[in-house]
Structures are given as structure tokens and as C-alpha cells.
Amino acid sequence: MNYYVLFGPPGAGKGTFAKLLVEHKGYYHISTGDLLRKEIAAGTPLGLEAKSLIEKGNLVPDEVVCGMIRSEFGANAGVRGFLLDGFPRTVAQAEALDKILADMGAELTRVVSIYITDDEVRRRIKGRAAVENRADDADDEIITTRIRNYHEKTEPVINYYKAQGKYFEVVADGTIEQNYKKVEVLID
């Protein structure tokens, strides 16, 4: 079983590339954002708590996200492999993921990081807001908070995985198709 992390700042294309990898390679895509949006839409207590945090550009607590990930692994044990999108976002989450996988007798296969500049993050998120009607993606202050959170809390995960020899980076400076080919090479 393969376990991949698609890594990068908001708007880097993790979800887009995951959908293409699901279509072409048959992996199962776990998007923490999608899982949280499902909880929010259902109006569950977790969804209401998550909505309050997300609307301010903040991260949802680790124990909540880790529980959702563990549940998704267990509910989809018969798939070819997993693509994690939006997780881990902190070193603590990376350590928790290692523990979840170790408890299952597995380990992370590889981290594929998609690099774009902060200016590109802003451009892409604003474009996504218009297409997907996501109000949180249209607010400049929230976008700034997300970028700051990424640099302060998520980028340290890079060194965590570099130390394990599992970190590989793609500079997403081409078309979606060109960038996908770069990602696909690292997944293959």
C-alpha cells in the first residue's frame, strides 16, 4: 500500500493533481478540506467548530483531523493507495501520521511538494473563490493569514520529511498538464 502526501501552500494545485492521480492511477484521495466541508455542510458539532476556525483562517485541532484521517484509512482499506491533501500541516501532525501508519504496519511512501510563490497563492485562491463560490477564499485578510500560517506552521514539515529522505519538490511554473506530469513522475 502506498501513502503519499501532496504538500504545498493553499492554491498550489494539490486537489487538482489528486483528482488527476485518482483518475489516472486509481489512488484514493483524502482531502482534509473536503472532509471538514462535509462536516460543516452536515451541521455537526465538529463542523460548527471547524467553520468558526476556518472562517478566521485558522487551523482545526490536530486530534480532530487525525481522527478523520485514521477513519478514512480504515474505511477504504481495499484501495491501491492513498493521497493525502492538506495533511499534515504541522510537524505534530506529521509525527501523528507516522504513528497512525506505524500502528497499521505501514509507513509514508513519499511527500510530493508543489511550490508556488505567495503572489501566485493569492492569484489562485482569488480565482478559486470565484469559481467555487467560497467566501473564505475571497477575503484578502484570510488569504494573508493562510499564507502566514503556511510559512510559520506548515513549512517546518519540509525539514521533518527531508530528514527521512521522503521529501520531493515540484516547481509548478507551467500549465496544469505540465505540472501534473512533474507530479506523476514522483508518484510513479
URHU-V942971 format. One record per backbone hydrogen bond with DSSP energy under -1.0 kcal/mol. CO is the residue of the C=O (numbers start at 1). NH is the residue of the N-H. If there is no record, write none. Layout:
# URHU-V942971
{{CO:NH} {CO:NH}}
This chain:
# URHU-V942971
{{2:82} {3:109} {3:110} {4:84} {5:112} {7:114} {9:12} {13:17} {14:18} {15:19} {16:20} {17:21} {18:22} {19:23} {20:24} {21:25} {22:26} {28:83} {30:85} {31:35} {32:36} {33:37} {34:38} {35:39} {36:40} {37:41} {38:42} {39:44} {44:48} {45:49} {46:50} {47:51} {48:52} {49:53} {50:54} {51:55} {53:56} {53:58} {54:57} {61:65} {62:66} {63:67} {64:68} {65:69} {66:70} {67:71} {68:72} {69:73} {70:74} {71:75} {76:79} {81:28} {82:4} {83:30} {84:6} {85:32} {90:94} {91:95} {92:96} {93:97} {94:98} {95:99} {96:100} {97:101} {98:102} {99:103} {101:106} {102:105} {110:5} {111:168} {112:7} {113:170} {115:172} {117:121} {118:122} {119:123} {120:124} {121:125} {122:126} {123:127} {124:128} {125:129} {126:130} {127:131} {128:132} {134:137} {135:138} {139:143} {140:144} {141:145} {142:146} {143:147} {144:148} {145:149} {146:150} {147:151} {148:152} {149:153} {149:154} {150:155} {154:157} {155:158} {156:160} {157:161} {158:162} {159:163} {161:166} {162:165} {166:111} {168:113} {170:115} {171:173} {175:179} {176:180} {177:181} {178:182} {179:183} {180:184} {181:185} {182:186} {183:187} {184:188}}
